């Protein structure tokens, strides 16, 4: 898979951890989860802009975000009770920003296809723009590809949200057995599709890579369940030494599998998406270390600017995720017209990143109000409209 087609996890549910007896944090908002989410979003934007696959190894954003999503979903289910109510709340937070994207993407794709002298494709799959149970279809154009490049995550996230009441019930029967079975499923997928490359039709296509419908569920199921484990306090039962050993063992196992496939490891070109097993194991390794030791959490208590930045980014994470990729064709076009920023006093990559983040900021200001309305906040420019209404 191309490293440009990956995407981050999105915060689309209620933020506070549960106040139930099962919760490891008790009542109140865990800003550290917001910080991790924000770092994941930033890393994805940087990766898609600069195009360096090694970044996926330095910080596996997608897997970490599925872990955080699982933790927040378990929190909501424990705190609010009925699964239908929780799922409805999650859909309310997730879908309006997607609908706003669709309202703009559809006319743009229609104009592109008509300009190319081809008919605009219309089918029943257009319903996936309303509820993305499947990947929303896009036109085979430059902007169409940009609008659709990251939408697979919304479909994968939605699957986990819909299945979470059942998954949480099964997980709490035999937590470690269920989590181990999920990892075994990824190992089986890696054996079936060892290179993780998309291709084929039917079932083979749905099991290819880390983004196809079935493969995404298999690859990230263990991460979602690890979020359950974090919420239930199971990671607290591990000592610091045991956590470090477990994380190291998972990372080494994932890299060893890649070494077995290719005969060598080229870290400059290696991507976490080269293998489903590497993706899952390295994501879990990072997640258990971050959630067990919580590096940087103390800084949130001391730095008010960091708390504010984390809060604002969390309030605009869905918007940043959905719009950062459609902004890239304009940034790349500007790069081409200026001869790759030749003669600029700073490296071209830094200029490219600055332009992309400026475009993302504009998108957050222009379209972020949809997230405020979805969260029942007062609409604001950068997500400072207060807490969601109860």
Rosetta blueprint (number, residue, H / E / L):
1 X L
2 X L
3 X H
4 X H
5 X H
6 X L
7 X L
8 X L
9 X L
10 X L
11 X L
12 X L
13 X L
14 X L
15 X L
16 X L
17 X L
18 X L
19 X L
20 X L
21 X L
22 X L
23 X L
24 X L
25 X L
26 X L
27 X L
28 X L
29 X L
30 X L
31 X H
32 X H
33 X H
34 X H
35 X H
36 X H
37 X H
38 X H
39 X H
40 X H
41 X H
42 X H
43 X H
44 X H
45 X H
46 X H
47 X H
48 X H
49 X H
50 X H
51 X L
52 X L
53 X L
54 X L
55 X H
56 X H
57 X H
58 X H
59 X L
60 X L
61 X H
62 X H
63 X H
64 X H
65 X H
66 X H
67 X H
68 X H
69 X H
70 X H
71 X H
72 X H
73 X H
74 X H
75 X H
76 X H
77 X H
78 X H
79 X H
80 X H
81 X L
82 X L
83 X H
84 X H
85 X H
86 X H
87 X H
88 X H
89 X H
90 X H
91 X H
92 X H
93 X H
94 X H
95 X H
96 X H
97 X H
98 X H
99 X H
100 X H
101 X H
102 X H
103 X H
104 X H
105 X H
106 X H
107 X H
108 X H
109 X H
110 X H
111 X H
112 X H
113 X H
114 X H
115 X H
116 X L
117 X L
118 X L
119 X L
120 X L
121 X L
122 X L
123 X L
124 X H
125 X H
126 X H
127 X H
128 X H
129 X H
130 X L
131 X L
132 X L
133 X L
134 X L
135 X L
136 X L
137 X L
138 X L
139 X L
140 X L
141 X L
142 X H
143 X H
144 X H
145 X H
146 X H
147 X H
148 X H
149 X L
150 X L
151 X L
152 X H
153 X H
154 X H
155 X H
156 X H
157 X H
158 X H
159 X H
160 X H
161 X H
162 X H
163 X H
164 X H
165 X H
166 X H
167 X H
168 X H
169 X H
170 X H
171 X H
172 X H
173 X H
174 X L
175 X H
176 X H
177 X H
178 X H
179 X H
180 X H
181 X H
182 X H
183 X H
184 X H
185 X H
186 X H
187 X H
188 X H
189 X H
190 X H
191 X H
192 X H
193 X L
194 X L
195 X L
196 X L
197 X L
198 X L
199 X L
200 X L
201 X L
202 X H
203 X H
204 X H
205 X H
206 X H
207 X L
208 X L
209 X L
210 X L
211 X L
212 X L
213 X H
214 X H
215 X H
216 X H
217 X H
218 X H
219 X H
220 X H
221 X H
222 X H
223 X H
224 X H
225 X H
226 X H
227 X H
228 X H
229 X H
230 X H
231 X H
232 X L
233 X L
234 X L
235 X H
236 X H
237 X H
238 X L
239 X L
240 X H
241 X H
242 X H
243 X H
244 X H
245 X H
246 X H
247 X H
248 X H
249 X H
250 X H
251 X H
252 X H
253 X H
254 X H
255 X H
256 X H
257 X H
258 X H
259 X H
260 X H
261 X H
262 X H
263 X L
264 X L
265 X L
266 X L
267 X L
268 X L
269 X L
270 X L
271 X L
272 X H
273 X H
274 X H
275 X L
276 X H
277 X H
278 X H
279 X H
280 X H
281 X H
282 X H
283 X H
284 X H
285 X H
286 X H
287 X H
288 X H
289 X H
290 X H
291 X H
292 X H
293 X H
294 X L
295 X L
296 X L
297 X H
298 X H
299 X H
300 X H
301 X H
302 X H
303 X L
304 X H
305 X H
306 X H
307 X H
308 X H
309 X H
310 X H
311 X H
312 X H
313 X H
314 X H
315 X H
316 X L
317 X H
318 X H
319 X H
320 X H
321 X H
322 X H
323 X H
324 X H
325 X H
326 X H
327 X H
328 X H
329 X H
330 X H
331 X H
332 X H
333 X H
334 X H
335 X H
336 X H
337 X H
338 X L
339 X L
340 X L
341 X L
342 X L
343 X L
344 X L
345 X L
346 X L
347 X L
348 X H
349 X H
350 X H
351 X H
352 X H
353 X H
354 X H
355 X H
356 X H
357 X H
358 X H
359 X H
360 X H
361 X H
362 X H
363 X H
364 X H
365 X H
366 X H
367 X H
368 X L
369 X H
370 X H
371 X H
372 X H
373 X H
374 X H
375 X L
376 X L
377 X L
378 X L
379 X L
380 X L
381 X L
382 X L
383 X L
384 X L
385 X L
386 X L
387 X L
388 X L
389 X L
390 X L
